[in-house]
Amino acid sequence: MRYIITESQEESLINRYFETYIDSGCVTIKRTTNYIIIDVQSPGYFAEHGFGSNEPVKLKNILRKNDFVSLGVGEYAKKIN
């Protein structure tokens, strides 16, 4: 089964959950022609930048609930159209 996310859904998800962490580098967002890839750093990295060490777990759960697929070691991807 394939899940496709629209560009407006993508922006809404990023603005709602991930925007706070982007400037610190705790979360990076990459876009290709067909995919959005969100990389969530380690709990230690979050703690070093003033966030709770449980934040990455929460963010990864949000990604899984929104049908992102794990690429390994904190990277999650989803097809966009």
Rosetta blueprint (number, residue, H / E / L):
1 M L
2 R L
3 Y L
4 I E
5 I E
6 T L
7 E H
8 S H
9 Q H
10 E H
11 E H
12 S H
13 L H
14 I H
15 N H
16 R H
17 Y H
18 F H
19 E H
20 T H
21 Y H
22 I H
23 D L
24 S L
25 G L
26 C L
27 V E
28 T E
29 I E
30 K E
31 R E
32 T L
33 T L
34 N L
35 Y E
36 I E
37 I E
38 I E
39 D E
40 V E
41 Q L
42 S L
43 P H
44 G H
45 Y H
46 F H
47 A H
48 E H
49 H L
50 G L
51 F L
52 G L
53 S L
54 N L
55 E H
56 P H
57 V H
58 K H
59 L H
60 K H
61 N H
62 I H
63 L H
64 R H
65 K H
66 N L
67 D L
68 F L
69 V E
70 S E
71 L E
72 G E
73 V L
74 G L
75 E E
76 Y E
77 A E
78 K E
79 K E
80 I E
81 N L
